[in-house]
Amino acid sequence: MANTFKNASSAGIGTGYTSVYTAPSSTTTVILGMSLCNTTTGTIVADVQFRDAGSSVRKMLTSVDIPAGSTLEVLSGQKYILETTDDIQVKSNTATSLDVVMGVMEIT
């Protein structure tokens, strides 16, 4: 089994859920960390959710305020496991306002 460390990111996330990372087929992924950065001059509200391969959705972060120009560390110190085709989705209450960076380890 090979372990590969990667970054996943998405810029300018807005009001619809955006998939930031989807576990590839034949791969188990460990989420090592995630940061949400407000790129606007006003406070935004962010949501993060987990969607499994069967399309079940579980909220990980709901309606959290992120002040202007600030970054929120999500999942700090915790590890989450994604199985094949599970994904992490993020949205904001403001158009093109949120940048996301995730650190992951893929196990193949």
C-alpha angles and dihedrals in degrees: 000000000000124000116209122185115213143166122230120194145168129190132206098019113181141176100320125071111266122197107233097179135008120189109241122237116279089018136111114201131203114206107219099182146330134209128196116202124196105217096185136086094244137057116276132195118230135197129192125192139179119223119192127210090266090057094250109149126213123184116234098174126012130194097338118170117230113191121228113290093002133128124219119205108219124192091011109175093002129100125213125192124221120195125205112314095359110135145193118229130192135189140174133207090236129064118255092352108121134068119191131197124184131186113213140173116214118207114202 
